[in-house]
Amino acid sequence: MPEATGHVTAVDAGTFDLILTRTFETPAADLWASLTDPSRTAAWLGPWRGEPRVGETIELQMAFEEGDAWSSVRIDHCDAPKRIAVTVLNESGDWALGARLDEGDGGTRLTFIHHLDDPALAEYSGPGWEYYLDNLVAVRAGTPLPDFADYYPAQADYFLGEIRRAQE
């Protein structure tokens, strides 16, 4: 079973961040392409279409979800190849997401952040983002994709603990 690595941290009263990291032995520009090029995102997250500019909305199909529905994603900030912030626009609530790439020592550290108004979302989204980031690791390594059943519900208790810790 894959190990849960994410953390939930309190940002301010009522706001929390779910933070996950992965390190890759590649320059930031190459990892950036894995995060932003639709031909590359299709392999680990899903394809997207549209004009990728700050303030514009693209459509993303999270290909490993039940139903494979398309979602609207607004690009809020982009500083290639270092940082991107987006908002997934959803009927059940918007998700503010960000990724930061820090290059050094022959590799690049990816820090993924899901801003949470309700920390309880981490119980489900934590295992989901662990799965998707491990998909990215597998695609880049040329190994088989993981099985989501190994992440949820297996990691739910870990993230419930992270939620409790962040609320203390």
C-alpha positions in Angstrom: 0.0 0.0 0.0 1.3 3.5 -0.8 2.2 5.7 2.2 0.2 8.9 2.7 2.6 11.9 2.8 0.3 14.9 2.7 -0.2 17.3 5.5 -3.1 19.6 6.5 -2.0 22.9 8.0 -4.1 25.8 9.4 -3.5 29.0 7.4 -5.8 31.3 9.5 -9.1 31.1 11.2 -11.2 28.6 9.2 -8.8 28.2 6.3 -6.5 25.2 5.8 -4.1 23.9 3.2 -3.6 20.3 2.1 0.0 20.1 1.1 1.7 17.3 -0.8 5.2 17.1 -2.2 7.1 15.0 -4.6 10.8 15.3 -5.8 11.9 14.5 -9.3 15.3 14.2 -10.8 14.6 16.6 -13.7 14.9 20.3 -14.4 11.9 22.5 -13.4 11.1 23.2 -17.1 10.7 19.5 -17.9 8.5 18.9 -14.8 6.5 22.1 -15.7 5.7 20.5 -19.1 4.3 17.4 -17.3 2.0 19.8 -15.3 0.9 22.0 -18.2 1.2 20.4 -21.6 -2.1 18.7 -22.4 -0.4 15.8 -24.3 1.5 15.1 -21.1 -1.2 15.7 -18.5 -3.4 13.3 -20.3 -1.2 10.4 -19.1 -1.5 11.0 -15.4 -4.3 13.5 -14.7 -6.3 13.9 -17.9 -6.5 16.0 -21.1 -7.4 19.7 -21.2 -8.5 22.1 -23.9 -8.7 25.8 -24.3 -6.5 28.9 -24.2 -4.1 28.7 -21.3 -3.7 32.3 -20.2 -4.1 34.0 -16.8 -7.7 34.9 -16.3 -8.9 32.5 -18.9 -10.8 29.2 -18.3 -9.8 25.9 -19.8 -11.7 22.6 -19.6 -10.0 19.6 -17.8 -11.2 16.1 -18.0 -9.9 14.2 -15.0 -9.6 10.9 -16.9 -9.2 8.7 -13.9 -12.5 9.7 -12.2 -15.8 7.9 -12.5 -17.8 9.4 -15.5 -14.8 11.3 -17.0 -16.7 14.6 -16.8 -15.1 17.9 -18.0 -14.5 20.6 -15.4 -13.9 24.3 -15.9 -10.6 25.5 -14.6 -9.7 29.2 -14.3 -6.0 30.0 -14.5 -5.5 32.5 -11.6 -1.7 32.9 -11.7 1.2 31.6 -13.8 4.9 32.1 -13.4 6.4 29.5 -15.6 8.2 27.2 -14.7 7.9 28.0 -11.1 4.3 28.5 -9.9 0.7 28.1 -11.1 -2.6 28.7 -9.3 -6.0 27.6 -10.6 -9.5 27.4 -9.5 -11.6 24.4 -10.4 -15.1 25.7 -10.9 -17.6 23.2 -9.7 -21.4 23.1 -8.8 -20.5 21.6 -5.4 -17.9 24.3 -4.6 -14.8 25.7 -6.2 -11.4 24.2 -5.5 -8.4 26.5 -5.3 -5.2 24.6 -6.2 -1.6 25.6 -6.6 1.7 24.0 -7.6 5.2 25.4 -6.9 8.4 24.0 -8.4 11.7 24.5 -6.6 14.8 23.4 -8.6 18.0 22.5 -6.8 20.6 19.8 -6.2 20.0 18.2 -9.6 16.2 17.9 -9.2 12.9 19.7 -8.7 10.6 19.6 -5.7 6.9 19.9 -6.6 4.7 21.3 -3.8 1.0 20.9 -4.5 -1.5 22.8 -2.4 -5.2 22.4 -2.2 -6.7 25.4 -0.2 -9.6 24.2 1.9 -12.4 26.2 3.5 -13.5 23.0 5.1 -10.7 20.8 6.4 -13.0 17.8 6.4 -12.5 17.6 2.6 -9.0 16.4 3.2 -10.4 13.0 4.2 -11.3 12.4 0.5 -9.2 14.8 -1.4 -5.9 13.8 0.4 -6.0 10.2 -0.9 -7.1 11.5 -4.3 -4.2 13.9 -4.7 -1.8 11.3 -3.3 -3.0 9.0 -6.1 -2.8 11.6 -8.9 0.7 12.7 -7.8 1.8 9.0 -7.7 0.3 8.7 -11.2 2.7 11.5 -12.2 5.6 9.7 -10.6 4.7 6.5 -12.4 4.3 8.1 -15.8 7.6 9.9 -15.5 9.3 6.7 -14.4 7.7 4.6 -17.1 6.1 2.2 -14.5 2.4 1.1 -14.2 -0.1 3.5 -12.8 -1.2 2.8 -9.2 -4.7 1.6 -8.3 -6.9 4.1 -6.6 -8.3 1.3 -4.4 -4.9 1.3 -2.6 -5.4 5.0 -1.6 -9.1 5.3 -0.6 -10.3 4.3 1.9 -6.9 3.1 3.1 -5.5 6.6 3.6 -8.7 8.2 5.0 -7.7 7.6 8.7 -4.3 9.2 8.1 -6.0 12.4 6.7 -8.6 12.4 9.5 -5.6 12.6 11.9 -4.1 15.4 9.9 -7.4 17.3 10.1 -7.5 16.9 13.9 -3.9 17.9 14.3 -4.5 21.1 12.1 -7.5 22.1 14.2 -5.7 21.9 17.5 
